[in-house]
Amino acid sequence: MSGPLTGAWVEGPPVAQIGSEWWIYFDHYARPQLYWAVRTTDCKSFEDVGSQAIFPADHRHGTVVRLPEALARQVARGQ
């Protein structure tokens, strides 16, 4: 058994498999309030990847959906 994979005051963690990696998103609701992510390939070690992900402003709790690449690019551009 491992320790926590995030800091304190987090909730709502959806999980998405991206290739061989598992990305876990979470809502950090204490200061600083933000939506962040970690990833793992073995569920034993976790890498902070929040700065590599794009989340809408004021986003809280999430759902992961699969989108065609062209639509995902449009969403990322805010179109």
Protein Blocks (a to p, Z undefined) as FASTA:
>chain_A
ZZdfbdehiehiacddehjbccdddddfbdcddddddddfklmaccdfklmpccdehiac
iddddddfklmmmmmnoZZ
